[in-house]
């Protein structure tokens, strides 16, 4: 039996970017997030591979093939997603 994936978005009521403090707090609370930047880029970030640098206001994501440096104050949306079973064909 497949369990449908549940998603939820957290977005500020006004059309301004989220501050990186908000992104970090949500990540610490949830453990894994999908973030969307003002440019429309989407990143999946985790506690273990993401660093918040307050001196440069950047979020650094270390991926398997690349390192991404993201403007920490240009995140427009945060999506929290729930754990779910992965079909055998998907891994």
N, C-alpha and C positions, 0 to 999 in steps of 0.2 A: 504494500500500500504506500503510495507516494504522499508525502506531506507537502502541501503547498508552501512556497517560500513567502514569508511575511516581510514587508518592508515598512519603514516609517521614516519620514523626513522631519528634520528640525530646521526651520528657517526663520530668520528674524522677520518681524512684521513689516519693516521698512526696507526699501531697496538699497541697502548699504551692505558692503562686504562684512562678513563675520570677522571679528578679531581673532588672532591666532590663540589667544588665551582661551577663547570659547572652544576652538577646535581641539586644543590640548585637553581641556577639561572633559569634553565629550569623549575623546579617545580613551582617557584614563578611566572613565566611567563604563564604557562599552567594550573596549579592547580592539575593535576593528571598525573602521568607517569607510564609506565612499565619500570623497569630497569632490565638489565641482567648483572650478575656479571661474573668475570673471571671463576668461578666454574660452570657457566651455570645456576645458580639459577635465577629465575625471580620473581620479587616483584612488586606489584602494590602499589605505594605510593601516598599519598594525602597531601595537606597542613596541614590539621587538625590533622593528626596522625603520622607525621614524624618530627624528631628532628635531626639537624645537630650539632655535637659536634666537634669543631675545635681543642680542646685540645687533644682529643683522636683520631681524624680523623675518626670518626664513624658516621653512619647514623642509628638512632634507629627508627624502625617502630613498632607502637603499634597496634596489631591486636586484634580481639575479644577474642582469646584463647591464644595468645602468644605475646611475645615481641621479635623482631628480632634486633640483633645488626650486622650491615653490615660494612665491611671495606669500608670506604668512597672513597678510591682511587682505588678500584678494580671493578668499574662499566665499562663494555665494551660497552654497548649500551643503548640508551634511546629511548623509543617508546612513541610518543604522540598519544593518540587516541581521536577521536571525539565523542561527545554525539550522542546517537542513541536511537531509540524506542526499548524497550524490549518486546518481544512477551509475551502474557499472560501466556504461559506455562513455561516461564523462571523465573518467580518470585513467 
